[in-house]
């Protein structure tokens, strides 16, 4: 049974990591969220009767919630200023980091899910648990910001 | 826009978990899961023990309710049934040094407000929301070496009130007969009626052979080691109304 879990981990850990990184913009924090997300999955995977693609969406939903909770915690809000300088040293690619860091947090995951994962607005609305119109609005604003950033 | 998409994809591809990070995360997950399992087992064991304790307490408490009174003897002579009921030895824990004078039934009653006597004795007494009374008359107080041994109260007599309630308690200082008995020449009604608010059983004695034909009913119950004895007169000849009134009265009792 552990093999099933490890197969899913190897299949989707990078995707979950990219999603959480796009939200948190910090390598270590994104790794923590990946661990938390897959720990939740490990506790439940025997009961979850989902196919691989549904599991991926489930993981994304859990990861987004975990990342939001993480940002809400008092510990992270206290050290936010300090982290501003450190986080830039942890990035894998300066370009993508700079583009994302000029965007509001709740636009970043939508941009990632839409452009990188290729999800439809309907699917993103389900993952984010938001209305389709809200996702559409964020996506179009995100696109504008993205255009500006890429043209610079 | 296609360029943007391609550039983004290319950039995101750089963001990757190293093999070392993946191994660390997997190891941490397995390690945390073992801790989680151990913690869960401990919590489950504690919950099970607590559940068993609660069930045990519930069963013994339920036994207590049933065993307060026992029908000791039923005899039938010339078509008339005699019933003797007996309660087990019950002693009430109160403030034995409460400032209450010794009193015999021949002395003048002392009137107390419910709140006043409850504070003095450090215990709650049963009241009724039906034709309520603010006060209680103390008509008997026995002491032993200045410690309260027995107390008897009654709800003041009032012609408009349909019931007459007596409250009786004995403490560990009481040296007389400790059992409480009733004796009726006629019927003891079935197995008792549950007083929902108090979670105790009331026994209703009636003074005629057939149920709900009597004009007065004696309701007896024990709550928190205090004996309550009520004579209720429904003032109606309709059997159903009599029954309904008495059931409503039982529902009106509270502490």
HADDOCK unambig.tbl for C-alpha pairs under 7 A between the chains (distance, minus, plus):
assign (segid A and resid 14 and name CA) (segid B and resid 16 and name CA) 5.74 0.50 0.50
assign (segid A and resid 14 and name CA) (segid B and resid 17 and name CA) 5.89 0.50 0.50
assign (segid A and resid 18 and name CA) (segid B and resid 12 and name CA) 6.99 0.50 0.50
assign (segid A and resid 18 and name CA) (segid B and resid 15 and name CA) 6.13 0.50 0.50
assign (segid A and resid 35 and name CA) (segid B and resid 25 and name CA) 5.62 0.50 0.50
assign (segid A and resid 35 and name CA) (segid B and resid 29 and name CA) 6.68 0.50 0.50
assign (segid A and resid 39 and name CA) (segid B and resid 29 and name CA) 5.46 0.50 0.50
assign (segid A and resid 92 and name CA) (segid B and resid 14 and name CA) 6.19 0.50 0.50
assign (segid A and resid 92 and name CA) (segid B and resid 15 and name CA) 5.52 0.50 0.50
assign (segid A and resid 93 and name CA) (segid B and resid 11 and name CA) 6.70 0.50 0.50
assign (segid A and resid 93 and name CA) (segid B and resid 14 and name CA) 6.36 0.50 0.50
assign (segid A and resid 96 and name CA) (segid B and resid 11 and name CA) 5.73 0.50 0.50
assign (segid A and resid 115 and name CA) (segid B and resid 5 and name CA) 5.84 0.50 0.50
assign (segid A and resid 116 and name CA) (segid B and resid 9 and name CA) 5.52 0.50 0.50
